[in-house]
């Protein structure tokens, strides 16, 4: 998926990557919270 990007950083790709990072962070928090609740 690495193609030629005009003007360096493509705002849409930057936005998507930020959303992916937010999703991963939320998932980590959710899993950690679930572990605390279940006592694992």
N, C-alpha and C positions, 0 to 999 in steps of 0.2 A: 504493500500500500504506500510505498515511498515513491512518489512521482515528482514531477517538476512543479514547484509552487511559485506562483508569480508574486513578487514583492516580499519574499522571505516568509514571514509567518502568516499563515492563512487564518483569519479570525475564527472561521467556522471550526477548523481543526483544533485551534487552541481552546475554544469553548468546549468541544467534545472531550478533549483530554482532561480539562478541568472537571467536567462532569464525572468522568471515569474515576478521577482521583477522589472526588467527593464521595462517590459510591463506595469505593474501597474503604475509605475512612469510616463511613457510616457502618459498613459491614463489620469492620474490626470492632467498633464500639458495641454494635448489637451482639456480636458473638461473645465479647468479653462480659457484657451485662448478662447474657443468658447463662454463661458459666457461673457467674456470681450467684444468680438466682437458684440454679439447680445444684450448686455446691460442688461442682466438678473441679 
